Amino acid sequence: MLDYLSLIFVVAVKVFKKTTPNGKVTVYLGKRDFIDHIDYCDPIDGVVVVDTDYLKGRKVYSQLVTTYRYGREEDEVMGVKFSKEMVIGTEQVVPLVNSKMELTPVQEKLLKKLGPNAFPFTFNFPEMSPSSVTLQANDEDQGKPMGVEYCVRTYVAESEDQKSHKRSSVTLAIKKLQHAPASRGRRLPSSLVSKGFTFSNGKISLEVTLDKEIYYHGEKICANIIVSNNSRKSVRNIRCMVVQHVEITMINSQFSRHVASLESREGCPVTPGASLSKSFYLVPLARSNKDIRGVALDGHLKEDDVNLASSTLVTEGKCPADAIGIVVSYSVRVKLNCGTLGGELVTDVPFKLLHPAEGSVERQRFNAMKKMQSIERHRYENSLYTNEEEDNIVFEDFARLRMNEPE
């Protein structure tokens, strides 16, 4: 029966759209998330539908805009701004300048369906442009959250530099994300540290090994811990944490947040001459850290698609210090409590937290999990399938809430 249905029904292509307040210009995008594959980045391909009688000699322009907010909006006083807005791409869409533009499959379908008043446009992200990141605010914060945002702005004007009117302009928020490489590699990150004590012979050794170097969002992280006590002190408890490290490059600020933690006294105290082998399992999730201010998220367009920010990757041969925007990294931190006088023995093991690569089995599983969550929350259209190939496009409106726009 399933095979029969698969022959009849065609999976619909979801297309996002938004219209200007006066209803004269509508912008369509095939997706909101654009992937940086390190060596290349997905192009931003869209279509603009315009009422040509409304233009009266004017033109339609589209811009790719990024906003880098590195301070709280409520702290902006006496003309001091804690944000930078940069236009990193501008294109005249109507009248079409480049008639020989290479079209993507989504653009071809939209142009065929929307008719002669539809015009395509394409943008490309600059090399080393930062990924979309939003720093989570708390209930006391007002205004827009800190982070890096991207949007496609389309407006009607007589010239490119003319100020646009709100009634004839529209802004669509998008995200630039990074995915994991196709192969995770075979390297197992590890760390070995030891601690000696004043007026006491011997040391306590701690070895921490992770089972992978690259983890996917929602995946369980396994930290294997070996404690060897060759001192006269005792290890009273063990604490294991996943730490998110954030660097705001504009103001050279760094801070860390614990996004998952687990404390255990099992097998403790580890007395002198004893050893302990133990495995800790942690799952860092955004929904488990909703009340923690400053946690970095993968942009924020919709409540049910928020993840912790992915690790920042750079092109091979480039220095990680050259990354701009908001740089995110992760580590597993293990602390041994050696008592009041013994202090703590601490070590960090770095790892990468990313989205699965496109086309991988893990990616299909990840998408299926997100789709099930969306169905449970009734956020998506009920009709995702159609039996007419020429109409297999489902349109979804951009919500104002996702862009943090004032009404």
C-alpha positions in Angstrom: 0.0 0.0 0.0 2.8 2.4 0.9 4.6 1.7 -2.4 1.4 2.5 -4.2 1.0 5.8 -2.4 4.6 6.8 -3.1 3.9 6.5 -6.8 0.8 8.8 -6.6 1.9 11.5 -4.2 4.6 14.0 -4.8 6.5 15.6 -1.9 5.6 19.3 -1.9 8.3 22.0 -2.0 7.9 24.5 0.8 8.4 28.1 -0.2 8.4 31.0 2.2 6.9 34.3 1.2 6.2 37.8 2.5 4.3 40.8 1.1 4.8 44.5 1.5 2.2 46.3 3.6 0.6 47.8 0.5 0.3 44.3 -1.1 2.1 45.3 -4.3 5.4 43.4 -3.9 5.8 39.8 -2.7 9.2 38.0 -2.1 9.6 34.2 -2.3 12.5 32.2 -0.8 12.9 28.5 -1.2 14.5 28.2 2.3 15.5 30.3 5.3 18.6 28.3 6.3 21.6 28.6 4.0 24.6 26.3 4.7 28.2 27.3 4.8 30.1 24.2 3.5 33.5 25.9 4.4 34.7 25.7 0.8 31.5 27.2 -0.6 28.2 28.5 0.6 24.6 28.0 -0.6 23.4 31.0 -2.8 20.4 33.0 -1.6 18.0 32.3 -4.5 14.6 34.0 -4.5 11.8 35.5 -6.7 10.1 38.8 -6.5 6.5 39.3 -7.8 5.5 42.9 -8.4 2.5 44.8 -9.7 4.1 46.5 -12.7 1.4 49.1 -12.9 2.3 50.2 -9.4 5.9 51.0 -10.3 5.3 53.9 -12.7 8.9 54.0 -13.9 10.4 53.1 -10.5 12.6 50.1 -9.8 12.7 47.2 -7.4 15.9 46.5 -5.5 17.0 43.7 -3.2 19.7 43.8 -0.6 21.5 41.3 1.5 22.0 42.9 4.9 23.8 41.8 8.1 23.4 43.3 11.5 26.0 42.7 14.2 24.6 43.7 17.6 27.4 43.5 20.3 25.7 45.4 23.2 22.3 45.7 24.7 19.9 48.1 23.0 18.7 49.6 26.3 22.3 50.7 27.1 22.5 52.9 24.0 22.6 56.5 25.3 23.8 59.8 24.0 24.0 58.6 20.4 26.3 55.6 21.2 25.3 52.6 19.1 26.2 49.0 20.0 25.3 47.6 16.5 26.6 47.7 13.0 24.4 47.2 9.9 26.2 46.4 6.7 24.7 46.0 3.2 26.9 43.2 1.7 25.0 42.8 -1.6 22.6 44.9 -3.7 20.8 43.9 -6.9 18.3 45.5 -9.2 15.5 43.0 -9.6 13.0 45.0 -11.7 13.7 45.7 -14.5 15.9 42.6 -14.7 19.5 43.6 -15.5 21.0 40.2 -15.9 18.6 38.3 -18.2 21.1 35.4 -18.6 21.1 34.7 -14.9 21.6 31.0 -14.0 18.4 29.8 -12.3 18.1 27.3 -9.5 15.4 24.5 -9.8 13.2 26.4 -7.2 13.5 29.6 -9.1 12.5 27.9 -12.3 9.4 26.3 -10.7 8.4 29.7 -9.1 8.8 31.6 -12.4 6.7 29.0 -14.2 4.0 29.1 -11.5 3.9 32.9 -10.7 3.8 34.2 -14.3 5.3 37.1 -16.2 5.4 39.5 -13.2 7.9 37.3 -11.4 11.6 38.2 -11.4 14.6 36.2 -10.0 17.5 37.4 -7.8 20.5 35.7 -6.3 23.0 36.7 -3.6 26.2 35.1 -2.4 27.7 35.3 1.1 31.2 36.9 1.2 34.1 34.6 2.2 34.6 34.3 6.0 31.3 35.9 6.7 30.1 35.0 10.2 27.4 32.5 10.9 24.0 33.5 12.4 24.2 33.5 16.2 21.8 35.0 18.8 22.7 35.4 22.4 19.8 34.5 24.6 18.3 37.3 26.6 16.5 37.1 29.9 13.1 38.5 31.0 14.7 41.7 32.2 16.3 42.6 28.9 14.5 44.8 26.4 15.0 45.4 22.8 16.7 43.2 20.2 19.1 40.4 21.5 22.8 40.5 20.8 24.1 38.5 17.9 24.7 38.3 14.1 21.6 38.5 11.9 21.0 38.3 8.2 18.0 39.5 6.1 17.0 40.0 2.5 15.5 43.5 2.1 13.4 44.4 -0.9 12.0 47.8 -1.7 10.6 50.1 -4.4 12.6 53.2 -5.3 13.7 55.4 -8.1 17.3 54.8 -7.4 19.4 52.4 -5.3 20.3 55.1 -2.7 16.8 56.5 -2.3 15.3 56.0 1.2 12.6 53.3 1.0 9.0 53.7 2.4 7.8 51.2 4.9 4.6 50.5 2.9 6.6 49.4 -0.2 9.4 47.5 1.4 9.7 44.0 2.9 12.3 42.3 5.0 12.8 38.5 5.3 15.1 37.1 8.1 17.4 34.3 7.1 20.1 32.2 8.8 23.6 31.3 7.7 24.6 28.0 9.4 27.5 25.6 9.2 27.2 21.8 8.9 29.6 19.0 9.9 32.0 17.5 7.3 30.8 14.3 5.6 33.2 12.3 7.7 33.6 12.8 11.5 37.1 11.3 11.5 38.6 8.7 13.8 40.4 11.0 16.3 39.3 10.6 20.0 39.9 13.8 21.9 41.5 13.2 25.3 43.3 15.0 28.1 45.6 13.8 30.9 46.4 16.0 33.9 47.8 15.4 37.4 47.9 17.4 40.6 50.5 17.3 43.4 50.1 18.7 46.9 52.3 20.8 49.1 53.8 18.9 52.1 52.4 15.6 50.7 53.9 13.0 48.4 52.2 11.5 45.3 49.7 12.9 42.8 46.1 12.4 41.6 45.9 11.7 37.8 42.8 12.4 35.7 42.4 11.1 32.2 39.3 12.1 30.1 38.5 10.7 26.6 35.5 11.4 24.4 34.1 8.8 22.0 34.0 11.3 19.1 35.4 14.6 18.0 32.3 15.9 16.3 28.8 15.6 17.8 25.5 16.5 16.3 22.8 18.6 18.0 20.7 16.4 20.3 23.3 13.6 20.3 24.5 12.1 23.6 28.1 13.0 24.6 30.1 10.2 26.3 33.1 11.2 28.5 35.2 8.3 29.8 37.0 9.2 33.0 39.9 7.4 34.7 41.0 8.6 38.1 44.2 7.3 39.7 44.9 8.4 43.2 48.6 8.0 44.2 48.5 10.7 46.9 47.4 10.9 50.5 44.2 12.9 49.6 40.8 11.6 48.7 38.5 12.5 45.7 35.1 13.3 47.2 33.0 13.8 44.1 33.2 14.2 40.3 31.5 16.8 38.3 31.2 16.7 34.5 30.0 19.7 32.4 29.5 20.7 28.8 30.9 24.3 28.5 30.0 26.7 25.7 32.7 29.3 25.0 31.6 32.5 23.3 33.8 35.3 21.9 32.4 38.6 20.7 35.1 39.7 18.4 34.0 43.3 18.0 34.7 44.2 21.7 37.2 41.3 22.4 34.9 39.9 25.0 34.9 36.2 26.1 32.6 34.3 28.4 31.4 30.7 29.1 28.1 29.0 29.9 27.5 25.6 31.3 24.9 24.0 29.0 24.8 20.5 30.6 26.2 19.2 33.8 26.2 16.1 36.0 27.6 15.5 39.5 28.3 12.1 40.9 29.5 10.6 44.2 29.2 7.0 42.9 32.5 5.2 43.5 33.6 8.1 45.8 35.6 8.8 47.8 38.5 7.6 45.8 40.9 6.8 48.6 44.7 6.8 48.5 46.0 4.1 46.3 42.6 3.5 44.6 41.4 4.2 41.1 38.1 4.7 39.4 36.8 4.3 35.8 33.5 5.9 35.0 31.5 7.1 32.0 29.4 10.3 32.0 26.6 10.9 29.4 25.5 14.4 28.7 23.1 15.9 26.2 23.4 19.7 25.7 20.1 21.2 24.5 18.7 24.7 24.0 15.4 23.9 25.6 17.3 22.9 28.8 18.9 26.3 29.0 16.0 28.7 28.3 16.5 30.7 31.5 20.3 31.2 31.2 21.3 34.6 29.8 24.0 34.7 27.2 23.7 31.2 25.8 24.5 31.3 22.1 21.8 29.9 19.8 21.7 29.2 16.0 19.8 32.3 15.2 16.2 32.7 16.3 13.5 32.6 13.6 11.0 30.2 15.2 10.4 28.7 18.6 10.5 25.1 17.6 13.7 25.2 15.4 16.2 26.7 17.9 19.4 24.8 18.6 22.5 25.7 20.6 24.9 27.6 18.3 27.1 25.4 16.2 30.9 25.4 16.7 32.6 27.9 14.5 34.6 26.4 11.6 37.2 28.1 9.5 38.6 27.2 6.1 41.6 24.9 6.1 44.8 27.0 6.2 43.0 29.9 8.0 43.7 30.7 11.6 40.7 30.4 14.0 41.6 33.8 15.4 40.7 35.3 12.0 37.0 34.3 12.5 34.7 37.4 12.9 31.3 37.9 14.4 30.5 35.7 17.4 32.9 32.7 17.7 31.5 29.6 19.5 33.4 26.6 20.7 32.7 23.7 23.1 34.5 21.6 25.6 33.8 18.9 28.2 35.1 20.0 31.6 35.7 17.5 34.4 36.3 18.6 38.0 37.6 16.4 40.9 36.8 17.7 44.4 39.8 16.8 46.5 38.5 18.3 49.7 38.8 21.7 51.4 42.6 21.7 51.6 43.2 19.6 48.4 41.3 22.0 46.1 40.1 20.9 42.6 41.7 19.1 39.7 40.2 20.4 36.4 40.7 19.6 32.7 38.9 20.6 29.5 38.5 18.4 26.4 37.5 20.4 23.3 35.0 19.0 20.8 32.7 20.3 18.0 28.9 20.5 18.0 27.4 20.8 14.6 24.4 20.0 12.3 24.7 16.7 10.3 26.0 17.0 6.8 23.5 17.2 4.0 22.5 13.9 2.5 23.9 11.8 5.4 21.8 9.2 7.3 22.2 11.3 10.4 20.8 14.3 8.6 17.7 12.4 7.5 17.2 11.2 11.1 17.7 14.8 12.4 15.2 16.1 9.9 12.7 13.4 10.8 13.0 14.2 14.5 12.4 17.9 13.9 9.4 17.1 11.6 7.8 15.0 14.3 8.3 17.8 16.8 6.7 20.3 14.4 3.7 18.0 13.8 3.2 17.6 17.6 3.1 21.4 18.0 0.9 21.9 15.0 3.2 24.4 13.4 3.3 23.2 9.9 0.8 22.9 7.2 -1.4 19.8 7.3 -1.3 19.3 3.5 2.3 18.5 2.6 1.5 16.3 -0.4 -0.3 16.8 -3.6 -1.1 14.6 -6.6 -0.5 17.3 -9.2 3.2 17.7 -10.1 2.7 21.2 -11.5 1.3 22.5 -8.2 3.6 20.8 -5.8 4.6 24.0 -4.0 3.4 24.9 -0.5 3.7 28.6 0.5 4.3 29.6 4.1 4.2 33.2 5.2 7.1 34.8 7.1 5.8 35.8 10.5 6.7 39.3 11.9 7.6 37.7 15.3 10.5 35.8 13.7 12.1 39.0 12.6 11.5 41.0 15.9 10.0 43.8 13.8 7.9 46.4 15.5 4.3 46.5 14.4 
